[in-house]
Amino acid sequence: MRLVEQAIEGLYLVESDTHVDERGIFRRSFCKREFEENGVEFDVCQTNVSVNPTCYTLRGFHYQRSPSFEKKVISVVSGDIFHAVVDLRSGSQTFLQHATFQLSAGGECGVLVPEGLASAFLTMTSDAVVLYHMADFYDPERYAGIRYNDPLVAVEWPLEPVLVSQRDLSFPDFDPADQ
């Protein structure tokens, strides 16, 4: 397992060695020891699974406000997604910058999203299943989000989503003063 640091501080592409034989594919999506060897502290508190039957379903942007942060490792169990993250840390040199990733079940990568970044994804296939290893517990009082098409964030999605929850559509534009 290799952690490849990205331009946004604390954001890593997690590359796993894939073993393929007549039974199929095997790879690790998380290894505490290898994270620590790369200087990344990550204790799994909960694991979440997102099952998305419809192609072009969009989830996000989601994050949790201080002091309950959502540091997470995201990987794809089935299908393909376009994953986007945006830096919402006002003191960061990459504040409001974003990064995008193409992730697939057949690929060898996941993404380590540090606390203070909002995360969203668009399914690129039907029946996409996404696995999240979370370093903090879900706290509904700290839960927040911004719309996927917020002009301040300006992520270029590969296609317009066909399915977005009403909650995700109702998120306001990001207001840095509200943090």
N, C-alpha and C positions, 0 to 999 in steps of 0.2 A: 504494500500500500504506500502510495506517495501523496503528499499534500503539496499542491502547486499553488503558490501564493498568487493572487490576482492583484490588479491595480488598486482595488479598494481594500484598505487595511483590515485584516482579519478574515477576509473572504478567500476561501481555498477551493480549488477543484480537487476532489478526492479521487485519485486514480487507483483502481484495484487490479491486481493480477487476476485474470480470468482463466479458469481451468475448464477445458472442453473435452468431453469424451462421448461415447455412444449414449450415455444417459442424459446428456445436455450440458448445461453451464453451471459452474459454481464460482462464486466470488464473495468476498467480504464487503459489507457496506459500512462497517464500523469496527475499529480496533483501538481500544483505549490505550494500550501500550504503544502502538505506532503513532497515535496522535501525540502522546506525551513525548516520544522521541523527537517529534517535530516541534516541540515547544507549545503545543496546543492542549489546554486543559479542558476536558469535556466529560462531565458525568451525566449519564443518561438517567433522566427522571421519569420519562414516559415515552412510549412509542405510539405513533398515530399512523393510520392507513387511510388514504383517500381513494375511493373507488369511483371512477368516472366513466359511465357507460357511453356518454355522448362525445363524439369528436368535436373539437373546438369549444370545449367547456373551459371557462376561465374562473380561476379561484384567486382572490387577492385584490390588492396588496394588503397583507395582514402583518401586524406586529403587536407587541405588548409594550406598554409604557413602563417606565421606571417605577418601582424597583424590580418588577417582574419581567425580566427580559426573555426573549425567545431565541437563544442560540440553538441552532438545529443543523442536522445533517439530512439532506434530502437526496433520495435515490428513487429510481423507477423500477418497479417490480414487473410491470406489464405495459407494453405500448411505448409511446414517445410523448415528450412534453417539450415545450419552449418555456424555460424558466427565467424569470427576471427578478433582480433584487435592486433596491435603491437605498442608498446611504442616507439615513435620517438623523445622524449624529451631528448636531449643530457645530460642535467643535472640531469636526473631522476635516482634513484637507480635501476629502472627496465628497463633502456634503452635497446632497442632491444628485450625485452622479449615479449611474446605474450600470449594471453588467448583465449580460444575457448568456444563456447556455442552452444547447440542444442536448437533452438527456434521453436515453432510451434503455429499455430493459436489456437489450442486446449489447449495450455499450459497457464500458469499463469505468464509468465515472459517476460520481455524485457531487454534491456541493455542500460545503460547510459554510453556513450563513451565520455570521457573528451577531451578537446582540446589537440592537440599534439599527438594523437593516430591516426593511419591509420586503416581503417575499410574495411573488405571484407566479402562477403558471397557466399556460394554455395547453390543453391536450391536443396533440396532433394526430391521434388515432382514437378510435373507439376503444372502450374498455381499458383505458389507461389507469394503472394502479400506482400510487405514489406512497413511499414509506418515509416517515419522518422520525428521526431519533431526536428527542427534545432534551435540552439541558436545564429546563425549568418547567414547572408545572403550569398548566393553563390556568389563567386567572381572569375570569370574565369581567372583573372590575377594571382591569388594566388593558383589556383587549381593545384594539383600535385598527383602523385601516384607512387607506386612501384609494380613490377610484383608479382602475387600471389605465384609464385614458386621461389622467390628470395632466394638464398642459405643462405644469412645472417640472414634472418627471420626464415626460415626453419619450416613453418607451415606444419603439417601432415594433409593433406586434406583426408577425408574419401574415396573419389573417385576422379579420374581424371576428370576435367570438360570436357563437350562436347561442350559447347558454351562459348566463351570468346570474347569480342569485340577486334578489331584490336588495338584500342587505349590502352586497358588494357594490351594486349600482348606486346605492344611496350614500356611500361614503363621500365626505366633502373633499374639495381640493385641499391639498396639504398646505397648512399654515405653520411656518417655522415658529411663530410666536406662541403657538398653542402647545408646544412641546414641554 
